[in-house]
Amino acid sequence: MLMSKFSIFVLILSFFTILDSALAYIDPGTGSMILQIVVAVFIGAIFTIKSFWYKITSFFSGKKTKNSSSENEVEK
């Protein structure tokens, strides 16, 4: 049983290593889609960092956030 799984693994591995180049064509629509994804991730990261900037800086500086101080005043 073990030998048959190993021989199947070697067969599949050799199949992928022996193949020549695919000679595939990537059309401009695919390149445009990849560019849109990269730009969207970049803008999303900037927006996320900008949205939480005060919380991030207060976490590393040890200061309390505005929201936590106002919540403490409401509780008193």
FIFI-44262 format. One record per atom (N, C-alpha, C): atom name; residue in one letter; z, y, x. Coordinates in nm, 2 decimals. Layout:
N
- name, resn, z, y, x
- CA, A, Z, Y, X .
...
This chain:
76
- name, resn, z, y, x
- N, M, 0.00, -0.12, 0.08 .
- CA, M, 0.00, 0.00, 0.00 .
- C, M, 0.00, 0.12, 0.09 .
- N, L, 0.09, 0.13, 0.19 .
- CA, L, 0.09, 0.24, 0.28 .
- C, L, -0.03, 0.26, 0.36 .
- N, M, -0.09, 0.15, 0.40 .
- CA, M, -0.22, 0.16, 0.48 .
- C, M, -0.33, 0.22, 0.39 .
- N, S, -0.34, 0.19, 0.26 .
- CA, S, -0.44, 0.24, 0.18 .
- C, S, -0.43, 0.39, 0.16 .
- N, K, -0.31, 0.44, 0.14 .
- CA, K, -0.29, 0.58, 0.12 .
- C, K, -0.32, 0.65, 0.25 .
- N, F, -0.29, 0.60, 0.36 .
- CA, F, -0.32, 0.66, 0.49 .
- C, F, -0.47, 0.66, 0.51 .
- N, S, -0.54, 0.55, 0.48 .
- CA, S, -0.68, 0.55, 0.50 .
- C, S, -0.75, 0.65, 0.40 .
- N, I, -0.70, 0.67, 0.28 .
- CA, I, -0.76, 0.77, 0.19 .
- C, I, -0.74, 0.91, 0.25 .
- N, F, -0.62, 0.93, 0.30 .
- CA, F, -0.59, 1.06, 0.36 .
- C, F, -0.68, 1.09, 0.48 .
- N, V, -0.71, 0.99, 0.56 .
- CA, V, -0.80, 1.01, 0.68 .
- C, V, -0.94, 1.03, 0.63 .
- N, L, -0.98, 0.96, 0.53 .
- CA, L, -1.11, 0.98, 0.47 .
- C, L, -1.13, 1.12, 0.42 .
- N, I, -1.04, 1.17, 0.34 .
- CA, I, -1.05, 1.30, 0.29 .
- C, I, -1.04, 1.41, 0.40 .
- N, L, -0.96, 1.39, 0.49 .
- CA, L, -0.95, 1.48, 0.60 .
- C, L, -1.07, 1.49, 0.69 .
- N, S, -1.13, 1.37, 0.71 .
- CA, S, -1.26, 1.37, 0.79 .
- C, S, -1.37, 1.43, 0.71 .
- N, F, -1.37, 1.42, 0.58 .
- CA, F, -1.47, 1.48, 0.49 .
- C, F, -1.47, 1.63, 0.50 .
- N, F, -1.35, 1.69, 0.50 .
- CA, F, -1.35, 1.83, 0.51 .
- C, F, -1.37, 1.89, 0.65 .
- N, T, -1.35, 1.81, 0.76 .
- CA, T, -1.37, 1.85, 0.89 .
- C, T, -1.51, 1.83, 0.94 .
- N, I, -1.59, 1.74, 0.88 .
- CA, I, -1.72, 1.71, 0.92 .
- C, I, -1.82, 1.81, 0.85 .
- N, L, -1.79, 1.87, 0.74 .
- CA, L, -1.88, 1.95, 0.67 .
- C, L, -1.94, 2.07, 0.75 .
- N, D, -2.06, 2.10, 0.73 .
- CA, D, -2.12, 2.22, 0.79 .
- C, D, -2.09, 2.34, 0.71 .
- N, S, -2.14, 2.46, 0.75 .
- CA, S, -2.11, 2.58, 0.68 .
- C, S, -2.17, 2.57, 0.54 .
- N, A, -2.11, 2.65, 0.45 .
- CA, A, -2.15, 2.64, 0.31 .
- C, A, -2.27, 2.72, 0.28 .
- N, L, -2.30, 2.82, 0.36 .
- CA, L, -2.41, 2.91, 0.33 .
- C, L, -2.40, 2.97, 0.19 .
- N, A, -2.28, 3.01, 0.16 .
- CA, A, -2.25, 3.07, 0.03 .
- C, A, -2.28, 3.22, 0.03 .
- N, Y, -2.30, 3.28, -0.08 .
- CA, Y, -2.33, 3.42, -0.10 .
- C, Y, -2.22, 3.48, -0.19 .
- N, I, -2.17, 3.59, -0.14 .
- CA, I, -2.07, 3.67, -0.21 .
- C, I, -2.14, 3.79, -0.26 .
- N, D, -2.16, 3.81, -0.39 .
- CA, D, -2.23, 3.92, -0.45 .
- C, D, -2.15, 4.05, -0.44 .
- N, P, -2.21, 4.16, -0.46 .
- CA, P, -2.13, 4.29, -0.46 .
- C, P, -2.02, 4.30, -0.57 .
- N, G, -2.04, 4.23, -0.68 .
- CA, G, -1.94, 4.23, -0.78 .
- C, G, -1.81, 4.17, -0.73 .
- N, T, -1.82, 4.06, -0.66 .
- CA, T, -1.70, 4.00, -0.60 .
- C, T, -1.63, 4.09, -0.50 .
- N, G, -1.71, 4.15, -0.42 .
- CA, G, -1.65, 4.24, -0.32 .
- C, G, -1.59, 4.36, -0.39 .
- N, S, -1.64, 4.41, -0.49 .
- CA, S, -1.59, 4.52, -0.57 .
- C, S, -1.46, 4.48, -0.63 .
- N, M, -1.45, 4.35, -0.68 .
- CA, M, -1.33, 4.30, -0.75 .
- C, M, -1.22, 4.29, -0.64 .
- N, I, -1.25, 4.24, -0.52 .
- CA, I, -1.15, 4.23, -0.42 .
- C, I, -1.10, 4.37, -0.38 .
- N, L, -1.19, 4.46, -0.37 .
- CA, L, -1.15, 4.60, -0.34 .
- C, L, -1.06, 4.66, -0.44 .
- N, Q, -1.09, 4.63, -0.57 .
- CA, Q, -1.00, 4.68, -0.68 .
- C, Q, -0.86, 4.62, -0.67 .
- N, I, -0.85, 4.49, -0.64 .
- CA, I, -0.73, 4.42, -0.63 .
- C, I, -0.64, 4.48, -0.52 .
- N, V, -0.71, 4.51, -0.40 .
- CA, V, -0.63, 4.57, -0.29 .
- C, V, -0.58, 4.71, -0.32 .
- N, V, -0.67, 4.79, -0.38 .
- CA, V, -0.63, 4.92, -0.42 .
- C, V, -0.51, 4.92, -0.53 .
- N, A, -0.52, 4.83, -0.62 .
- CA, A, -0.42, 4.82, -0.73 .
- C, A, -0.29, 4.78, -0.67 .
- N, V, -0.29, 4.69, -0.58 .
- CA, V, -0.16, 4.64, -0.51 .
- C, V, -0.10, 4.76, -0.44 .
- N, F, -0.18, 4.83, -0.36 .
- CA, F, -0.14, 4.94, -0.28 .
- C, F, -0.08, 5.05, -0.37 .
- N, I, -0.15, 5.09, -0.48 .
- CA, I, -0.10, 5.19, -0.57 .
- C, I, 0.03, 5.14, -0.64 .
- N, G, 0.03, 5.02, -0.68 .
- CA, G, 0.15, 4.96, -0.75 .
- C, G, 0.27, 4.96, -0.66 .
- N, A, 0.25, 4.93, -0.53 .
- CA, A, 0.36, 4.93, -0.44 .
- C, A, 0.42, 5.08, -0.42 .
- N, I, 0.33, 5.17, -0.41 .
- CA, I, 0.37, 5.31, -0.39 .
- C, I, 0.44, 5.36, -0.52 .
- N, F, 0.39, 5.33, -0.63 .
- CA, F, 0.46, 5.37, -0.76 .
- C, F, 0.60, 5.30, -0.77 .
- N, T, 0.61, 5.18, -0.73 .
- CA, T, 0.74, 5.11, -0.74 .
- C, T, 0.84, 5.17, -0.64 .
- N, I, 0.80, 5.19, -0.52 .
- CA, I, 0.89, 5.25, -0.42 .
- C, I, 0.93, 5.39, -0.47 .
- N, K, 0.83, 5.47, -0.52 .
- CA, K, 0.86, 5.61, -0.57 .
- C, K, 0.96, 5.60, -0.69 .
- N, S, 0.94, 5.51, -0.77 .
- CA, S, 1.03, 5.50, -0.89 .
- C, S, 1.17, 5.47, -0.85 .
- N, F, 1.19, 5.39, -0.75 .
- CA, F, 1.33, 5.34, -0.72 .
- C, F, 1.38, 5.41, -0.59 .
- N, W, 1.31, 5.52, -0.54 .
- CA, W, 1.35, 5.58, -0.41 .
- C, W, 1.49, 5.62, -0.41 .
- N, Y, 1.54, 5.69, -0.51 .
- CA, Y, 1.68, 5.73, -0.51 .
- C, Y, 1.78, 5.61, -0.50 .
- N, K, 1.75, 5.51, -0.58 .
- CA, K, 1.84, 5.39, -0.57 .
- C, K, 1.83, 5.32, -0.44 .
- N, I, 1.71, 5.32, -0.38 .
- CA, I, 1.70, 5.26, -0.24 .
- C, I, 1.78, 5.34, -0.14 .
- N, T, 1.76, 5.47, -0.14 .
- CA, T, 1.83, 5.55, -0.04 .
- C, T, 1.98, 5.55, -0.06 .
- N, S, 2.03, 5.55, -0.19 .
- CA, S, 2.17, 5.55, -0.21 .
- C, S, 2.23, 5.41, -0.17 .
- N, F, 2.15, 5.31, -0.18 .
- CA, F, 2.20, 5.17, -0.14 .
- C, F, 2.23, 5.17, 0.01 .
- N, F, 2.13, 5.22, 0.08 .
- CA, F, 2.15, 5.22, 0.23 .
- C, F, 2.24, 5.32, 0.28 .
- N, S, 2.26, 5.43, 0.21 .
- CA, S, 2.35, 5.54, 0.26 .
- C, S, 2.49, 5.52, 0.21 .
- N, G, 2.51, 5.44, 0.11 .
- CA, G, 2.65, 5.41, 0.06 .
- C, G, 2.69, 5.51, -0.05 .
- N, K, 2.61, 5.60, -0.09 .
- CA, K, 2.64, 5.69, -0.19 .
- C, K, 2.62, 5.63, -0.33 .
- N, K, 2.69, 5.68, -0.43 .
- CA, K, 2.67, 5.63, -0.56 .
- C, K, 2.55, 5.70, -0.62 .
- N, T, 2.49, 5.63, -0.71 .
- CA, T, 2.37, 5.68, -0.78 .
- C, T, 2.42, 5.78, -0.89 .
- N, K, 2.33, 5.86, -0.94 .
- CA, K, 2.36, 5.96, -1.04 .
- C, K, 2.40, 5.88, -1.17 .
- N, N, 2.33, 5.77, -1.20 .
- CA, N, 2.36, 5.70, -1.32 .
- C, N, 2.50, 5.64, -1.32 .
- N, S, 2.54, 5.59, -1.21 .
- CA, S, 2.67, 5.52, -1.20 .
- C, S, 2.78, 5.62, -1.22 .
- N, S, 2.77, 5.75, -1.16 .
- CA, S, 2.87, 5.85, -1.18 .
- C, S, 2.88, 5.90, -1.32 .
- N, S, 2.77, 5.91, -1.38 .
- CA, S, 2.77, 5.96, -1.52 .
- C, S, 2.82, 5.85, -1.61 .
- N, E, 2.80, 5.72, -1.58 .
- CA, E, 2.86, 5.62, -1.66 .
- C, E, 3.01, 5.61, -1.65 .
- N, N, 3.06, 5.64, -1.53 .
- CA, N, 3.20, 5.64, -1.51 .
- C, N, 3.27, 5.76, -1.59 .
- N, E, 3.20, 5.87, -1.60 .
- CA, E, 3.26, 5.98, -1.68 .
- C, E, 3.26, 5.95, -1.83 .
- N, V, 3.16, 5.88, -1.87 .
- CA, V, 3.15, 5.84, -2.02 .
- C, V, 3.26, 5.75, -2.05 .
- N, E, 3.29, 5.65, -1.96 .
- CA, E, 3.39, 5.55, -1.98 .
- C, E, 3.53, 5.61, -1.99 .
- N, K, 3.56, 5.72, -1.92 .
- CA, K, 3.69, 5.78, -1.91 .
- C, K, 3.71, 5.86, -2.04 .
